[in-house]
Amino acid sequence: MVSRIDGILESVRIHELPRRRTCSVSPTTTLGEVYTRLNAERSVAVLVEENGRLLGIFTERDVLNRTVLEGELERPISELMTKDVVSLATDARLAGAVGVMIDRGIRHVPLVEESGSTAGMIGGRDVLRLIADYYPETMLNLPPRLDQKLTRLDGG
């Protein structure tokens, strides 16, 4: 099964995945406004853009690592975002996205068009959904914990 997953990751291009709506803000948007947007759009990350160009990303991990709620809500997001953003082209292979996530220890990778404009974002869940689509029966029958060993077959 591993070699087949490798084949999927190598052959599938990011633009083939279903696009999800991306939350984006300007660099002057305050942290309080970002929280409101994240909550309203049920998103785990916002892309910080100016004139359609990616400047940074602010994720749920940044909320935990870079902010203290009291007194921070009026700060512009440009002071808190990750500026050294790794992005991928929409025609990159899915394996490239997985590699970036593993190498950089991140869960979300912004996508950019050939023109440089922001095209969305891919996350680890998107990759898992794709693999689950290829192996629906196998994925549905996995034990609740991956380290769990089943001693008998249950079923109905």
Backbone hydrogen bonds, N-H to C=O, Kabsch-Sander energy under -0.5 kcal/mol:
donor,donor_aa,acceptor,acceptor_aa,energy
5,I,1,M,-2.0
6,D,2,V,-2.5
7,G,3,S,-1.9
8,I,4,R,-2.0
9,L,5,I,-2.8
10,E,6,D,-2.3
11,S,7,G,-2.0
12,V,8,I,-2.6
14,I,92,A,-2.8
15,H,90,T,-2.1
16,E,13,R,-2.2
17,L,14,I,-1.9
24,S,22,T,-0.5
25,V,47,L,-2.4
29,T,26,S,-1.5
31,L,75,R,-2.0
32,G,73,L,-2.5
34,V,30,T,-2.2
35,Y,31,L,-2.6
36,T,32,G,-2.0
37,R,33,E,-2.4
38,L,34,V,-3.1
39,N,35,Y,-2.4
40,A,36,T,-2.7
41,E,37,R,-2.7
42,R,38,L,-0.5
42,R,39,N,-0.7
43,S,38,L,-2.1
46,V,58,F,-2.6
47,L,23,C,-2.5
48,V,56,G,-2.8
49,E,25,V,-2.9
49,E,47,L,-0.6
50,E,53,R,-2.0
53,R,50,E,-1.6
54,L,116,G,-0.6
55,L,48,V,-3.3
56,G,48,V,-1.6
57,I,82,T,-1.5
58,F,46,V,-2.4
60,E,44,V,-1.8
62,D,59,T,-0.5
63,V,59,T,-1.6
64,L,60,E,-1.5
65,N,61,R,-2.3
66,R,62,D,-2.8
67,T,63,V,-0.8
72,E,69,L,-1.6
73,L,69,L,-0.8
75,R,72,E,-2.0
77,I,29,T,-3.2
78,S,27,P,-1.8
79,E,76,P,-1.8
80,L,77,I,-1.5
81,M,77,I,-2.1
82,T,57,I,-3.2
83,K,81,M,-0.6
85,V,83,K,-2.0
87,S,85,V,-0.6
88,L,110,P,-2.2
90,T,112,V,-1.1
92,A,89,A,-1.7
94,L,12,V,-3.0
95,A,9,L,-2.3
96,G,93,R,-1.0
97,A,93,R,-1.2
98,V,94,L,-2.4
99,G,95,A,-2.5
100,V,96,G,-2.3
101,M,97,A,-2.4
102,I,98,V,-2.4
103,D,99,G,-3.1
104,R,100,V,-2.5
105,G,101,M,-1.0
106,I,101,M,-1.5
109,V,122,I,-3.0
111,L,120,G,-2.9
112,V,88,L,-2.4
113,E,117,S,-3.2
116,G,113,E,-1.9
118,T,52,G,-2.0
119,A,111,L,-3.3
120,G,111,L,-1.0
122,I,109,V,-2.4
124,G,107,R,-1.5
126,D,123,G,-0.7
127,V,123,G,-1.4
128,L,124,G,-2.3
129,R,125,R,-2.6
130,L,126,D,-1.9
131,I,127,V,-2.3
132,A,128,L,-2.8
133,D,129,R,-2.1
134,Y,130,L,-1.4
135,Y,131,I,-1.7
139,M,135,Y,-2.7
140,L,136,P,-2.2
141,N,137,E,-1.2
142,L,139,M,-1.2
148,Q,145,R,-1.7
150,L,148,Q,-0.5
154,D,152,R,-0.5
